Amino acid sequence: MRKTKLLVITLSIIGLSSYAQKLTCSDFKIGQFYIPETKEMEKYTIVENDSISEFTPERDSSIKKYIVIREKNTQIEWKNGIGNGNPDYEIIEWIDDCTYRLTYDSSESELHEDKKWINESNGIVVSKLKIEKKCLFYRATMTTNQGKKISQDGIICKE
């Protein structure tokens, strides 16, 4: 009797662990997500000709995380929560399940110079580095019209 209970408990644990959700890139295509402010997001790597440099811009310390609502080919990005300030409206062009190009949607709001520059440089290509638990680690890279590559590492997590 005792061995039977132990066997049932062991099989239940094995069964539950085998059904544990392993996220894939597809799980980050539609839904609500958040991007926490992290050390990785503080710096940009710049590759120009054969030189590599880093740039750390001044950041708004009031921003603790971004909320992202993503649908098929669009996303809305809010600073510190839905309804706080003016969101960024973005267009997603999926290259494959784990890679997409992000541009700003000028039909939803007037774009500041930096967002216009990003769009003129053909947007930002975001690609997966790894998935851990409920978060996707990514590298966002923009290649300027002058051939300079600017990249930043970040994290996006499922709510």
Secondary structure, 3 states (H helix, E strand, C coil): CHHHHHHHHHHHHHHHHHCCCCCCHHHHCCEEEEEECCHHHHCEEEEECCEEEEECCCCCCCCCEEEEEEECCEEEEEECCCCCCCCEEEEEEEEECCEEEEEECCCCCCCCHHHHHHHHCCCEEEEEEEEECCEEEEEEEEECCCCCEEEEEEEEEEC
